[in-house]
Amino acid sequence: MDLVVEKQFSKQLKRCPNNIRSKFESLYTKIENANRLDDIPNLKKIVGYDNFYRIRLGDWRVGFRYADGVIKIIHLMAIGPRGDFFNKFPPN
């Protein structure tokens, strides 16, 4: 599976605690090795949106957009504490 990491996401990830960064690194390899969305752990669809999903990393959330109905590209969009995450994601 191909992944495209947004520049904003990379900046946000650098400001995260080390334990969240290490959890994300293991999650990243699981996403790369996944053949379909169901293979990604702790994945949920964002209610009211067709293409937006979130993955739970403890109290943090990783949001992404699934493109074209075929698992080809996943855009990692935002990461943040749980309370702030849903105020910022999905983008308008």
DSSP file (Angstrom, degrees, kcal/mol; ACC not computed):
  #  RESIDUE AA STRUCTURE BP1 BP2  ACC     N-H-->O    O-->H-N    N-H-->O    O-->H-N    TCO  KAPPA ALPHA  PHI   PSI    X-CA   Y-CA   Z-CA
    1    1 A M              0   0    0      0, 0.0     2,-0.3     0, 0.0    71,-0.1   0.000 360.0 360.0 360.0 135.5    0.0    0.0    0.0
    2    2 A D  E     -a   73   0A   0     70,-1.4    72,-0.9    69,-0.1     2,-0.4  -0.628 360.0-160.9 -86.5 143.7    1.3    3.4   -0.9
    3    3 A L  E     -a   74   0A   0     -2,-0.3     2,-0.5    70,-0.2    72,-0.2  -0.981  10.5-165.7-126.6 137.6    1.4    6.2    1.7
    4    4 A V  E     -a   75   0A   0     70,-2.5    72,-1.5    -2,-0.4     2,-0.6  -0.988  13.8-154.7-119.6 119.8    1.7    9.9    1.2
    5    5 A V  E     -a   76   0A   0     -2,-0.5    72,-0.1    70,-0.2    70,-0.1  -0.845  15.9-129.9 -99.6 122.0    2.6   11.8    4.4
    6    6 A E     >  -     0   0    0     70,-1.2     4,-1.8    -2,-0.6     5,-0.1  -0.356  14.5-125.1 -67.1 147.9    1.5   15.5    4.5
    7    7 A K  H  > S+     0   0    0      1,-0.2     4,-1.9     2,-0.2     5,-0.2   0.886 111.7  54.7 -61.3 -40.8    4.1   18.1    5.5
    8    8 A Q  H  > S+     0   0    0      1,-0.2     4,-2.2     2,-0.2    -1,-0.2   0.888 106.0  52.5 -60.6 -40.2    1.8   19.4    8.3
    9    9 A F  H  > S+     0   0    0     67,-0.3     4,-2.7     1,-0.2    -1,-0.2   0.913 106.3  52.8 -63.3 -42.8    1.6   15.9    9.7
   10   10 A S  H  X S+     0   0    0     -4,-1.8     4,-1.7     1,-0.2    -1,-0.2   0.896 109.8  48.8 -60.7 -40.7    5.4   15.5    9.8
   11   11 A K  H  X S+     0   0    0     -4,-1.9     4,-1.0     2,-0.2    -1,-0.2   0.915 112.2  48.3 -64.7 -42.6    5.7   18.7   11.7
   12   12 A Q  H >< S+     0   0    0     -4,-2.2     3,-0.5     1,-0.2     4,-0.4   0.895 109.0  53.8 -64.8 -39.4    3.1   17.7   14.2
   13   13 A L  H >< S+     0   0    0     -4,-2.7     3,-1.1     1,-0.2    -1,-0.2   0.863 102.4  57.6 -64.2 -36.5    4.7   14.3   14.6
   14   14 A K  H 3< S+     0   0    0     -4,-1.7    -1,-0.2     1,-0.2    -2,-0.2   0.805 105.8  50.8 -63.7 -29.0    8.0   15.9   15.5
   15   15 A R  T << S+     0   0    0     -4,-1.0    -1,-0.2    -3,-0.5    -2,-0.2   0.498  92.3 100.6 -87.2  -4.0    6.4   17.8   18.4
   16   16 A C  S <  S-     0   0    0     -3,-1.1    -3,-0.0    -4,-0.4     5,-0.0  -0.375  85.7 -90.0 -78.3 158.1    4.8   14.6   19.8
   17   17 A P    >>  -     0   0    0      0, 0.0     4,-2.0     0, 0.0     3,-0.5  -0.273  39.7-109.6 -61.9 155.8    6.2   12.7   22.8
   18   18 A N  H 3> S+     0   0    0      1,-0.2     4,-2.4     2,-0.2     5,-0.2   0.844 116.6  57.1 -58.9 -36.8    8.7    9.9   22.0
   19   19 A N  H 3> S+     0   0    0      1,-0.2     4,-1.9     2,-0.2    -1,-0.2   0.868 107.3  48.2 -66.9 -33.9    6.3    7.1   23.0
   20   20 A I  H <> S+     0   0    0     -3,-0.5     4,-2.5     2,-0.2    -1,-0.2   0.903 110.4  52.0 -70.6 -40.6    3.8    8.4   20.4
   21   21 A R  H  X S+     0   0    0     -4,-2.0     4,-2.1     2,-0.2    -2,-0.2   0.909 110.6  47.6 -61.1 -41.9    6.4    8.6   17.7
   22   22 A S  H  X S+     0   0    0     -4,-2.4     4,-1.7     2,-0.2    -1,-0.2   0.894 111.5  50.4 -68.6 -38.1    7.5    5.1   18.4
   23   23 A K  H  X S+     0   0    0     -4,-1.9     4,-2.1     1,-0.2    -2,-0.2   0.903 110.4  50.9 -62.9 -39.9    3.9    3.8   18.3
   24   24 A F  H  X S+     0   0    0     -4,-2.5     4,-2.9     1,-0.2    -2,-0.2   0.884 104.9  56.6 -66.2 -37.1    3.4    5.6   15.0
   25   25 A E  H  X S+     0   0    0     -4,-2.1     4,-1.5     1,-0.2    -1,-0.2   0.910 110.3  44.0 -60.9 -42.0    6.5    4.0   13.5
   26   26 A S  H  X S+     0   0    0     -4,-1.7     4,-1.6     1,-0.2    -1,-0.2   0.880 113.7  51.4 -70.1 -35.9    5.2    0.6   14.2
   27   27 A L  H  X S+     0   0    0     -4,-2.1     4,-2.5     1,-0.2    -2,-0.2   0.893 104.8  57.7 -64.2 -39.7    1.7    1.7   12.9
   28   28 A Y  H  X S+     0   0    0     -4,-2.9     4,-2.4     1,-0.2    -1,-0.2   0.909 106.3  47.5 -58.2 -45.0    3.3    3.0    9.7
   29   29 A T  H  X S+     0   0    0     -4,-1.5     4,-1.9     1,-0.2    -1,-0.2   0.872 110.7  52.5 -66.7 -35.3    4.8   -0.4    8.9
   30   30 A K  H  X S+     0   0    0     -4,-1.6     4,-0.7     2,-0.2    -2,-0.2   0.891 110.0  48.6 -65.8 -38.2    1.4   -2.1    9.6
   31   31 A I  H >< S+     0   0    0     -4,-2.5     3,-0.8     1,-0.2    -2,-0.2   0.922 110.5  51.0 -66.4 -43.3   -0.3    0.3    7.2
   32   32 A E  H 3< S+     0   0    0     -4,-2.4    -1,-0.2     1,-0.2    -2,-0.2   0.871 113.7  44.9 -60.7 -37.1    2.4   -0.3    4.5
   33   33 A N  H 3< S+     0   0    0     -4,-1.9    -1,-0.2    -5,-0.2    -2,-0.2   0.550  90.2 108.7 -85.7  -7.8    1.9   -4.1    4.9
   34   34 A A    <<  -     0   0    0     -3,-0.8     3,-0.1    -4,-0.7     6,-0.0  -0.456  50.5-164.4 -73.4 140.5   -1.9   -3.9    4.9
   35   35 A N  S    S+     0   0    0      1,-0.2     2,-0.3    -2,-0.2    36,-0.2   0.644  76.2   8.4 -94.7 -19.4   -3.7   -5.2    1.8
   36   36 A R  S >  S-     0   0    0     34,-0.1     3,-1.6     1,-0.0     4,-0.3  -0.952  84.6 -97.1-152.9 168.0   -7.0   -3.6    2.8
   37   37 A L  G >  S+     0   0    0     -2,-0.3     3,-1.8     1,-0.3     6,-0.1   0.828 116.4  65.5 -61.4 -33.0   -8.4   -1.1    5.3
   38   38 A D  G 3  S+     0   0    0      1,-0.3    -1,-0.3    -3,-0.0     5,-0.1   0.697  92.3  64.1 -64.0 -18.5   -9.6   -3.9    7.6
   39   39 A D  G <  S+     0   0    0     -3,-1.6    -1,-0.3     2,-0.1    -2,-0.2   0.576  81.5  93.3 -81.0  -9.6   -6.0   -5.0    8.2
   40   40 A I  S X  S-     0   0    0     -3,-1.8     3,-0.8    -4,-0.3     2,-0.1  -0.746  80.0-124.9 -88.2 124.9   -5.1   -1.7    9.9
   41   41 A P  T 3  S+     0   0    0      0, 0.0    15,-0.1     0, 0.0    -2,-0.1  -0.358  84.3   9.6 -72.3 148.7   -5.6   -2.0   13.7
   42   42 A N  T 3  S+     0   0    0      1,-0.2    14,-1.7    13,-0.1     2,-0.4   0.787  88.4 156.3  57.7  34.2   -7.8    0.5   15.7
   43   43 A L  E <   +B   55   0A   0     -3,-0.8     2,-0.3    12,-0.2    12,-0.2  -0.748  14.8 172.3 -94.2 135.3   -9.3    2.0   12.5
   44   44 A K  E     -B   54   0A   0     10,-2.5    10,-2.8    -2,-0.4     2,-0.3  -0.996  31.2-119.6-139.3 145.6  -12.7    3.7   12.5
   45   45 A K  E     -B   53   0A   0     -2,-0.3     2,-0.5     8,-0.2     8,-0.3  -0.603  32.6-114.5 -79.4 142.3  -14.5    5.6    9.8
   46   46 A I    >   -     0   0    0      6,-2.5     3,-1.6    -2,-0.3     6,-0.2  -0.687  37.6-114.6 -78.0 123.8  -15.3    9.3   10.7
   47   47 A V  T 3  S+     0   0    0     -2,-0.5     3,-0.1     1,-0.2    -1,-0.1  -0.348  96.8  20.6 -63.6 133.0  -19.1    9.5   10.8
   48   48 A G  T 3  S+     0   0    0      1,-0.2     2,-0.4    -2,-0.1    -1,-0.2   0.407 106.6  91.5  91.6  -1.5  -20.6   11.7    8.1
   49   49 A Y    <   -     0   0    0     -3,-1.6    -1,-0.2     3,-0.2    -3,-0.1  -0.974  59.0-154.5-128.6 141.7  -17.6   11.6    5.8
   50   50 A D  S    S+     0   0    0     -2,-0.4    -1,-0.1     1,-0.1    -2,-0.0   0.864  91.8  27.8 -80.6 -37.3  -17.0    9.1    2.9
   51   51 A N  S    S+     0   0    0     14,-0.1    15,-3.0    -6,-0.0     2,-0.4   0.380  95.9  96.5-111.9   3.6  -13.2    9.2    2.7
   52   52 A F  E     + C   0  65A   0     -6,-0.2    -6,-2.5    13,-0.2     2,-0.3  -0.820  41.3 167.9-108.0 137.0  -12.0   10.1    6.2
   53   53 A Y  E     -BC  45  64A   0     11,-2.6    11,-2.4    -2,-0.4     2,-0.3  -0.881  18.3-147.3-135.2 163.9  -10.8    7.6    8.9
   54   54 A R  E     -BC  44  63A   0    -10,-2.8   -10,-2.5    -2,-0.3     2,-0.4  -0.982   2.2-153.6-135.0 150.9   -9.0    7.7   12.2
   55   55 A I  E     -BC  43  62A   0      7,-2.7     7,-2.6    -2,-0.3     2,-0.4  -0.980  20.4-130.2-121.8 134.6   -6.6    5.4   13.9
   56   56 A R  E     + C   0  61A   0    -14,-1.7     2,-0.3    -2,-0.4     5,-0.2  -0.725  23.5 177.6 -89.8 129.2   -6.3    5.3   17.7
   57   57 A L  E >   - C   0  60A   0      3,-3.0     3,-2.0    -2,-0.4     2,-0.4  -0.757  66.7 -71.8-124.8  81.5   -2.8    5.5   19.3
   58   58 A G  T 3  S-     0   0    0     -2,-0.3    -1,-0.1     1,-0.3   -38,-0.0  -0.551 114.8 -14.3  66.6-123.1   -3.6    5.5   23.0
   59   59 A D  T 3  S+     0   0    0     -2,-0.4    23,-1.8    -3,-0.1    -1,-0.3   0.394 127.8  83.2 -89.4   2.5   -5.0    8.9   23.7
   60   60 A W  E <   -CD  57  81A   0     -3,-2.0    -3,-3.0    21,-0.2     2,-0.4  -0.706  65.4-149.3-105.5 157.5   -3.8   10.3   20.4
   61   61 A R  E     -CD  56  80A   0     19,-1.6    19,-1.0    -2,-0.3     2,-0.5  -0.979   4.6-155.6-129.5 140.8   -5.5   10.0   17.0
   62   62 A V  E     -CD  55  79A   0     -7,-2.6    -7,-2.7    -2,-0.4     2,-0.4  -0.973  17.5-160.1-112.1 124.6   -4.1    9.8   13.5
   63   63 A G  E     +CD  54  78A   0     15,-2.4    14,-3.8    -2,-0.5    15,-0.9  -0.821  14.8 169.3-106.3 144.8   -6.5   10.9   10.8
   64   64 A F  E     -CD  53  76A   0    -11,-2.4   -11,-2.6    -2,-0.4     2,-0.5  -0.979  29.6-125.5-149.4 164.6   -6.2   10.1    7.1
   65   65 A R  E     -CD  52  75A   0     10,-1.8    10,-2.0    -2,-0.3     2,-0.5  -0.939  18.3-145.6-113.5 131.4   -8.1   10.2    3.8
   66   66 A Y  E     - D   0  74A   0    -15,-3.0     2,-0.4    -2,-0.5     3,-0.2  -0.844  23.4-144.3 -96.7 127.9   -8.6    7.1    1.7
   67   67 A A    >   -     0   0    0      6,-1.5     3,-0.9    -2,-0.5     5,-0.5  -0.767  56.8  -9.5-106.3 139.1   -8.5    7.9   -2.0
   68   68 A D  T 3  S-     0   0    0     -2,-0.4    -1,-0.2     1,-0.3     3,-0.1   0.535  98.7 -85.6  67.7  16.1  -10.4    6.5   -5.0
   69   69 A G  T 3  S+     0   0    0     -3,-0.2     2,-0.4     1,-0.1    -1,-0.3   0.459 110.3  91.6  69.2  -2.8  -12.2    3.5   -3.4
   70   70 A V  S X  S-     0   0    0     -3,-0.9     2,-1.9     3,-0.1     3,-0.5  -0.969  89.5-111.7-122.7 139.5   -9.1    1.4   -4.0
   71   71 A I  T 3  S+     0   0    0     -2,-0.4   -69,-0.1     1,-0.2     3,-0.1  -0.524  78.9 112.4 -75.6  90.8   -6.4    1.0   -1.5
   72   72 A K  T 3  S+     0   0    0     -2,-1.9   -70,-1.4    -5,-0.5     2,-0.4   0.652  73.1  21.8-121.4 -51.8   -3.7    2.9   -3.3
   73   73 A I  E <   -a    2   0A   0     -3,-0.5    -6,-1.5    -6,-0.4     2,-0.5  -0.979  54.5-169.5-129.8 134.2   -2.9    6.1   -1.4
   74   74 A I  E     -aD   3  66A   0    -72,-0.9   -70,-2.5    -2,-0.4     2,-0.6  -0.991  12.2-153.0-120.2 126.0   -3.5    7.1    2.2
   75   75 A H  E     -aD   4  65A   0    -10,-2.0   -10,-1.8    -2,-0.5     2,-0.6  -0.876   9.1-145.8 -97.1 117.9   -3.0   10.7    3.2
   76   76 A L  E     +aD   5  64A   0    -72,-1.5   -70,-1.2    -2,-0.6   -67,-0.3  -0.764  26.4 174.1 -83.5 120.9   -2.0   11.1    6.9
   77   77 A M  E     -     0   0A   0    -14,-3.8     2,-0.3    -2,-0.6   -13,-0.2   0.880  44.6  -5.1-104.2 -44.3   -3.7   14.3    7.8
   78   78 A A  E     - D   0  63A   0    -15,-0.9   -15,-2.4   -69,-0.0     2,-0.3  -0.994  43.2-167.2-154.9 154.0   -3.5   15.2   11.5
   79   79 A I  E     + D   0  62A   0     -2,-0.3   -17,-0.2   -17,-0.2   -19,-0.0  -0.993  30.3 121.7-143.1 143.1   -2.4   14.0   14.8
   80   80 A G  E     - D   0  61A   0    -19,-1.0   -19,-1.6    -2,-0.3     5,-0.1  -0.977  62.1 -49.8 179.6 173.1   -3.1   15.4   18.2
   81   81 A P  E  >  - D   0  60A   0      0, 0.0     4,-2.2     0, 0.0     3,-0.4  -0.278  61.6-107.1 -59.4 152.1   -4.6   14.7   21.6
   82   82 A R  H  > S+     0   0    0    -23,-1.8     4,-1.0     1,-0.2   -22,-0.1   0.857 115.5  50.6 -52.9 -46.8   -8.1   13.2   21.5
   83   83 A G  H  4 S+     0   0    0      1,-0.2     4,-0.3     2,-0.2    -1,-0.2   0.884 117.1  39.3 -63.5 -39.8  -10.0   16.3   22.5
   84   84 A D  H >> S+     0   0    0     -3,-0.4     4,-1.1     1,-0.2     3,-1.0   0.774 102.3  73.6 -79.0 -27.4   -8.3   18.6   20.0
   85   85 A F  H >X S+     0   0    0     -4,-2.2     4,-1.9     1,-0.3     3,-0.9   0.907  94.9  47.0 -57.8 -49.1   -8.3   16.1   17.2
   86   86 A F  H 3< S+     0   0    0     -4,-1.0    -1,-0.3     1,-0.3    -2,-0.1   0.615 105.9  60.3 -76.5 -10.1  -11.9   16.1   16.3
   87   87 A N  H <4 S+     0   0    0     -3,-1.0    -1,-0.3    -4,-0.3    -2,-0.2   0.757 117.5  31.3 -78.1 -26.3  -12.0   19.9   16.3
   88   88 A K  H << S+     0   0    0     -4,-1.1    -2,-0.2    -3,-0.9    -3,-0.1   0.627 102.9 101.9-104.9 -18.7   -9.4   20.0   13.5
   89   89 A F     <  +     0   0    0     -4,-1.9    -1,-0.1    -5,-0.2     3,-0.0  -0.963  68.8  31.6-128.3 139.9  -10.1   16.8   11.6
   90   90 A P  S    S-     0   0    0      0, 0.0    -1,-0.1     0, 0.0   -38,-0.0   0.597  92.9-126.4 -74.5 155.0  -11.5   16.2    9.0
   91   91 A P              0   0    0      0, 0.0    -2,-0.1     0, 0.0    -3,-0.1  -0.288 360.0 360.0 -67.4 153.1  -10.5   19.5    7.3
   92   92 A N              0   0    0     -4,-0.1    -3,-0.1    -3,-0.0    -4,-0.0   0.460 360.0 360.0 -80.7 360.0  -13.3   21.6    5.8
